[in-house]
């Protein structure tokens, strides 16, 4: 048996693989050592062997409670990911599975590779409605790509959609696939109508360096990008710095920041309640969007989410709070689970790439319905 993590997004430290029934592993920290939780590794030459993988530092990760009632994902072809028996005792995360082939992959959630990201950009550019701009070259040498969809005009609303500020939250880019596919579907009358009234600026992956490095939250300089919006550094958090500069040029009427939540088994939205500029109209915009999205996709719910910030005490280092305050617009954070959804479970796959894509597509309905309020 061999354990491999030397690939895009890979993350594991193998301490001992001499016995397939007692493999000892650890999760590698992000740069800066503040965060760790994402894991992704390959197992070779263990066909038909009962394997037990003990991740012994699971109790020291960023969100240890996330491993309660959690099942890891596995794949033979890195296309279809299924859940495998997993348990957590408060210190060690144990995965037990007998691979059916000589190569299998295990991960925290279905990975989304930089190669697939590049293919997503290429596929989107096949549409004459799309233009791509490189906002910067990241510290590790990756392009930070902004897609502009639709023709900008003074009478159109400006919508910004960004995802994967936290690179381990790969569900955000699976969501992007579903959203972009529907938005660019010429046969979809709602998308056609939406593009007559809006222009979209989309950054499918805000953190390509962290994605390739196998990080949970940080970029190549160890910065948590969703804590950099108030005073981003061109050197240490260029991803936020240049997106914020682009927003300043275009203006923002609507902003959706797409994430994953480690602990909560729900899809939900966090708004900008608590910013100094919060008012009744913003509250109406937010409630309208959430209500329509819940109708369009029952996997989304509004009962469980984050506690609202007290008036005037919102954290303006976060994208949603910063953008809502400085652009006086509807800004939201969409969260998806690493686990399964409690209300609409699918035990074999849990929350999955396909379900992310379907939720992404459903956001078209919600944006259309909230448009008159923007």
C-alpha positions as CSV (number, residue, x, y, z in Angstrom):
1,X,0.0,0.0,0.0
2,X,1.1,3.6,-0.8
3,X,-0.4,6.9,0.3
4,X,0.0,9.8,-2.2
5,X,-0.8,13.5,-1.9
6,X,1.5,15.0,-4.4
7,X,-1.1,16.5,-6.7
8,X,-3.3,19.5,-7.1
9,X,-5.2,20.1,-3.9
10,X,-3.6,17.1,-2.1
11,X,-3.2,17.3,1.7
12,X,-2.1,14.6,4.0
13,X,0.9,13.5,6.0
14,X,1.5,9.8,6.2
15,X,3.0,8.7,9.5
16,X,2.6,4.9,9.0
17,X,1.1,2.8,6.2
18,X,2.8,-0.5,7.0
19,X,-0.6,-2.1,8.0
20,X,-3.6,-1.3,5.8
21,X,-5.8,-1.9,8.8
22,X,-4.1,0.8,10.9
23,X,-2.8,3.6,8.7
24,X,-1.8,6.7,10.6
25,X,-2.3,10.1,9.0
26,X,-2.3,13.8,9.8
27,X,-3.7,16.8,8.1
28,X,-1.1,19.4,7.0
29,X,-1.7,23.0,8.1
30,X,-2.2,26.0,5.8
31,X,0.7,28.3,5.4
32,X,0.9,30.3,8.6
33,X,-0.2,27.3,10.7
34,X,-3.5,29.0,11.8
35,X,-5.8,26.7,9.9
36,X,-6.1,23.1,8.9
37,X,-9.0,20.8,8.1
38,X,-9.0,20.0,4.3
39,X,-7.6,16.5,3.4
40,X,-7.3,14.8,0.1
41,X,-5.2,11.8,-0.6
42,X,-4.8,8.8,-2.9
43,X,-4.4,5.1,-1.8
44,X,-2.6,2.8,-4.1
45,X,-2.3,-1.0,-4.2
46,X,-4.9,-1.8,-1.5
47,X,-7.5,-3.5,-3.7
48,X,-10.0,-5.7,-1.7
49,X,-8.1,-5.0,1.6
50,X,-10.1,-3.8,4.6
51,X,-8.5,-0.4,5.3
52,X,-8.6,1.9,8.3
53,X,-7.2,5.4,8.0
54,X,-6.8,7.2,11.3
55,X,-6.3,11.0,11.0
56,X,-4.8,11.5,14.4
57,X,-4.8,15.3,14.6
58,X,-8.5,15.7,13.7
59,X,-9.2,17.0,17.2
60,X,-6.7,19.9,16.6
61,X,-8.2,21.2,13.3
62,X,-9.9,24.6,12.8
63,X,-13.4,23.2,13.3
64,X,-13.2,19.9,15.2
65,X,-17.0,19.8,15.8
66,X,-17.4,19.6,12.0
67,X,-16.4,15.9,12.1
68,X,-19.3,14.9,14.3
69,X,-22.0,13.1,12.1
70,X,-19.6,13.5,9.1
71,X,-18.8,11.0,6.4
72,X,-15.7,11.4,4.1
73,X,-16.0,11.2,0.3
74,X,-14.2,8.7,-1.9
75,X,-13.9,8.3,-5.7
76,X,-12.2,5.9,-8.1
77,X,-12.4,8.2,-11.1
78,X,-12.4,11.6,-9.4
79,X,-15.7,12.3,-11.1
80,X,-18.2,10.5,-9.0
81,X,-17.8,10.9,-5.2
82,X,-19.6,8.8,-2.7
83,X,-19.6,8.7,1.1
84,X,-17.7,6.1,3.1
85,X,-18.1,5.0,6.8
86,X,-16.4,7.5,9.0
87,X,-16.3,8.1,12.8
88,X,-14.9,10.7,15.1
89,X,-14.0,10.2,18.8
90,X,-13.1,13.7,19.6
91,X,-9.4,13.3,18.7
92,X,-9.1,10.9,15.7
93,X,-11.1,10.8,12.5
94,X,-11.3,7.2,11.3
95,X,-12.3,6.2,7.7
96,X,-13.0,2.5,7.1
97,X,-13.3,1.2,3.6
98,X,-12.2,-1.7,1.3
99,X,-11.1,-0.3,-2.1
100,X,-12.4,-2.2,-5.1
101,X,-9.6,-1.1,-7.4
102,X,-5.8,-0.4,-7.1
103,X,-6.3,3.3,-6.9
104,X,-8.8,5.3,-4.9
105,X,-9.1,8.9,-3.6
106,X,-10.4,10.1,-0.3
107,X,-11.3,13.7,0.6
108,X,-13.0,16.1,2.9
109,X,-15.4,17.1,0.1
110,X,-15.4,16.5,-3.7
111,X,-12.2,18.4,-4.9
112,X,-12.3,20.9,-7.6
113,X,-9.0,21.0,-9.4
114,X,-7.3,24.1,-11.0
115,X,-7.3,22.2,-14.3
116,X,-11.1,22.0,-14.0
117,X,-11.2,25.7,-13.1
118,X,-9.3,26.5,-16.2
119,X,-11.6,24.4,-18.3
120,X,-14.6,26.2,-16.7
121,X,-13.1,29.5,-17.8
122,X,-12.5,28.2,-21.3
123,X,-16.0,26.7,-21.6
124,X,-17.6,30.0,-20.5
125,X,-15.5,32.0,-23.0
126,X,-17.1,29.9,-25.8
127,X,-20.1,32.3,-25.4
128,X,-20.0,35.6,-27.2
129,X,-21.5,37.2,-24.1
130,X,-18.4,36.6,-22.0
131,X,-15.2,38.5,-21.6
132,X,-12.4,37.4,-19.3
133,X,-9.9,39.8,-17.5
134,X,-6.9,38.8,-15.4
135,X,-7.1,41.0,-12.3
136,X,-3.6,39.9,-11.2
137,X,-1.1,37.1,-11.1
138,X,-1.2,35.5,-7.7
139,X,2.0,35.0,-5.6
140,X,2.2,31.4,-6.8
141,X,1.8,32.5,-10.4
142,X,-1.9,31.7,-11.1
143,X,-4.2,34.1,-13.0
144,X,-7.0,35.5,-11.0
145,X,-9.8,35.6,-13.5
146,X,-12.8,37.8,-13.6
147,X,-15.6,36.9,-16.1
148,X,-17.8,39.7,-17.4
149,X,-21.1,38.4,-18.7
150,X,-23.4,40.7,-20.7
151,X,-22.8,44.1,-22.1
152,X,-22.3,46.8,-19.5
153,X,-24.7,49.8,-19.8
154,X,-25.7,52.7,-17.6
155,X,-29.2,51.4,-17.1
156,X,-28.2,47.8,-16.1
157,X,-27.7,46.5,-12.6
158,X,-24.2,45.4,-11.7
159,X,-24.0,42.0,-10.1
160,X,-20.9,40.5,-8.5
161,X,-20.6,36.8,-7.8
162,X,-17.4,35.5,-6.2
163,X,-16.6,32.1,-4.8
164,X,-14.0,30.0,-2.9
165,X,-12.3,32.7,-0.9
166,X,-11.7,29.8,1.4
167,X,-10.0,27.2,-1.0
168,X,-11.1,24.1,0.9
169,X,-14.7,25.1,0.4
170,X,-14.8,23.4,-3.1
171,X,-18.5,23.3,-3.2
172,X,-18.4,27.0,-4.1
173,X,-16.9,26.3,-7.5
174,X,-19.2,23.3,-8.1
175,X,-22.0,25.9,-7.5
176,X,-20.4,28.2,-10.0
177,X,-20.7,25.5,-12.7
178,X,-24.4,25.3,-12.3
179,X,-24.9,29.0,-12.0
180,X,-22.8,29.9,-15.1
181,X,-24.3,27.0,-17.2
182,X,-27.8,28.3,-16.6
183,X,-26.9,32.0,-17.0
184,X,-25.4,31.3,-20.4
185,X,-28.1,28.9,-21.6
186,X,-29.6,30.5,-24.7
187,X,-32.7,28.3,-24.3
188,X,-33.4,29.6,-20.8
189,X,-35.8,32.5,-21.2
190,X,-35.3,33.7,-17.6
191,X,-31.5,34.0,-18.1
192,X,-32.0,35.9,-21.3
193,X,-34.3,38.3,-19.6
194,X,-31.9,38.7,-16.7
195,X,-29.0,39.6,-19.0
196,X,-31.1,42.3,-20.6
197,X,-31.2,44.1,-17.3
198,X,-28.0,43.1,-15.6
199,X,-24.3,42.7,-16.2
200,X,-22.5,40.0,-14.1
201,X,-18.9,40.1,-12.9
202,X,-18.0,36.6,-11.7
203,X,-14.8,35.4,-10.0
204,X,-15.2,31.6,-9.8
205,X,-12.1,31.0,-7.7
206,X,-10.8,33.9,-5.5
207,X,-8.0,31.8,-4.0
208,X,-6.3,29.6,-6.7
209,X,-3.0,29.4,-4.7
210,X,-4.7,28.0,-1.7
211,X,-6.7,25.6,-3.8
212,X,-3.6,24.1,-5.5
213,X,-1.7,24.0,-2.2
214,X,-4.5,22.0,-0.4
215,X,-5.3,24.7,2.1
216,X,-8.6,25.1,4.0
217,X,-8.8,28.9,4.4
218,X,-5.6,30.8,3.5
219,X,-3.8,32.0,0.4
220,X,0.0,31.6,-0.3
221,X,0.8,34.2,2.3
222,X,-1.3,32.6,5.0
223,X,-4.0,35.3,4.8
224,X,-7.7,34.4,5.3
225,X,-9.1,36.4,2.4
226,X,-12.5,36.8,4.0
227,X,-10.9,38.9,6.7
228,X,-9.0,41.2,4.4
229,X,-11.8,43.4,2.8
230,X,-11.4,46.5,5.0
231,X,-7.7,47.0,4.3
232,X,-6.4,44.4,1.7
233,X,-2.7,44.3,1.0
234,X,-1.6,44.4,-2.6
235,X,1.4,42.2,-1.6
236,X,-0.2,39.8,0.9
237,X,-3.8,39.6,-0.2
238,X,-3.7,40.7,-3.8
239,X,-6.8,38.6,-4.6
240,X,-9.0,40.8,-2.5
241,X,-7.1,44.0,-3.3
242,X,-7.7,43.7,-7.0
243,X,-11.3,42.5,-6.8
244,X,-12.1,45.4,-4.6
245,X,-10.5,47.8,-7.1
246,X,-12.5,46.3,-9.9
247,X,-15.7,46.7,-7.8
248,X,-14.9,50.3,-7.2
249,X,-14.7,50.8,-11.0
250,X,-17.9,49.1,-11.9
251,X,-20.0,49.8,-8.8
252,X,-22.1,47.1,-7.1
253,X,-25.9,46.6,-7.0
254,X,-25.8,43.0,-5.9
255,X,-23.1,40.8,-4.4
256,X,-23.1,37.1,-3.6
257,X,-20.1,35.5,-1.9
258,X,-20.3,31.7,-2.1
259,X,-18.8,29.5,0.7
260,X,-19.1,26.2,2.5
261,X,-19.7,25.8,6.2
262,X,-17.9,23.0,8.0
263,X,-20.3,22.5,10.9
264,X,-23.9,23.2,9.9
265,X,-25.7,20.6,7.8
266,X,-27.7,23.2,6.0
267,X,-27.7,25.5,3.0
268,X,-28.3,29.1,4.2
269,X,-27.6,32.7,3.6
270,X,-25.9,35.2,6.0
271,X,-26.8,38.9,5.3
272,X,-25.2,42.2,6.2
273,X,-27.3,42.9,9.2
274,X,-25.3,44.9,11.7
275,X,-23.6,47.3,9.2
276,X,-24.1,51.0,10.0
277,X,-26.0,51.4,6.7
278,X,-28.5,48.6,7.3
279,X,-32.1,49.7,6.7
280,X,-35.6,48.3,6.1
281,X,-35.1,48.2,2.3
282,X,-32.0,46.1,2.6
283,X,-33.9,43.8,4.9
284,X,-36.7,43.5,2.3
285,X,-34.2,42.7,-0.4
286,X,-32.6,40.0,1.7
287,X,-35.9,38.4,2.8
288,X,-37.2,38.4,-0.8
289,X,-34.1,36.7,-2.1
290,X,-34.1,34.0,0.5
291,X,-37.8,33.3,0.1
292,X,-37.6,32.9,-3.6
293,X,-34.4,30.7,-3.4
294,X,-36.1,28.4,-0.9
295,X,-39.1,28.0,-3.3
296,X,-36.8,27.4,-6.3
297,X,-34.6,24.8,-4.5
298,X,-35.9,23.0,-1.4
299,X,-32.3,22.1,-0.5
300,X,-32.1,25.7,0.6
301,X,-33.7,26.7,3.9
302,X,-34.1,29.8,6.1
303,X,-34.6,28.4,9.6
304,X,-31.0,27.8,10.6
305,X,-27.9,30.0,10.0
306,X,-25.5,32.3,11.7
307,X,-26.6,34.7,14.5
308,X,-27.2,38.2,13.2
309,X,-24.7,40.9,14.2
310,X,-25.9,43.5,16.6
311,X,-26.7,46.9,15.0
312,X,-23.5,48.7,14.1
313,X,-21.3,45.8,15.0
314,X,-20.9,44.0,11.7
315,X,-17.4,42.8,10.9
316,X,-16.4,45.0,8.0
317,X,-13.3,42.9,7.2
318,X,-15.8,40.3,5.7
319,X,-16.7,40.6,2.0
320,X,-20.5,40.8,2.6
321,X,-20.4,43.4,5.3
322,X,-17.8,45.5,3.5
323,X,-19.5,45.5,0.1
324,X,-23.0,46.1,1.6
325,X,-21.7,49.1,3.6
326,X,-19.5,50.7,1.0
327,X,-21.7,50.2,-2.0
328,X,-25.0,50.5,-0.2
329,X,-26.3,47.3,-1.9
330,X,-27.7,43.8,-1.3
331,X,-24.7,41.7,-0.3
332,X,-24.9,38.1,1.0
333,X,-22.9,35.1,1.9
334,X,-24.2,31.8,0.7
335,X,-23.1,28.8,2.8
336,X,-23.3,25.1,1.8
337,X,-22.5,22.0,4.0
338,X,-19.6,19.6,3.9
339,X,-22.0,17.0,5.3
340,X,-25.5,16.1,4.1
341,X,-28.5,18.4,4.4
342,X,-30.5,17.5,7.5
343,X,-33.9,18.3,5.9
344,X,-33.3,16.8,2.5
345,X,-30.7,14.0,3.0
346,X,-29.1,11.8,0.3
347,X,-27.0,9.4,2.4
348,X,-25.1,7.8,-0.5
349,X,-23.6,11.1,-1.6
350,X,-24.5,13.6,1.0
351,X,-24.2,17.2,-0.2
352,X,-22.5,16.7,-3.6
353,X,-21.2,18.5,-6.7
354,X,-24.5,17.8,-8.6
355,X,-26.6,19.3,-5.8
356,X,-24.2,22.3,-5.6
357,X,-24.7,22.8,-9.3
358,X,-28.5,22.6,-9.0
359,X,-28.5,25.2,-6.2
360,X,-26.3,27.4,-8.3
361,X,-28.8,27.3,-11.2
362,X,-31.7,28.1,-8.8
363,X,-30.1,31.4,-7.9
364,X,-31.1,32.7,-11.3
365,X,-34.7,32.6,-10.1
366,X,-33.9,34.5,-6.9
367,X,-31.9,37.2,-8.6
368,X,-34.7,37.8,-11.2
369,X,-37.3,38.1,-8.4
370,X,-35.2,40.5,-6.3
371,X,-34.1,42.6,-9.4
372,X,-37.0,45.2,-9.0
373,X,-35.8,45.9,-5.5
374,X,-32.1,46.6,-6.4
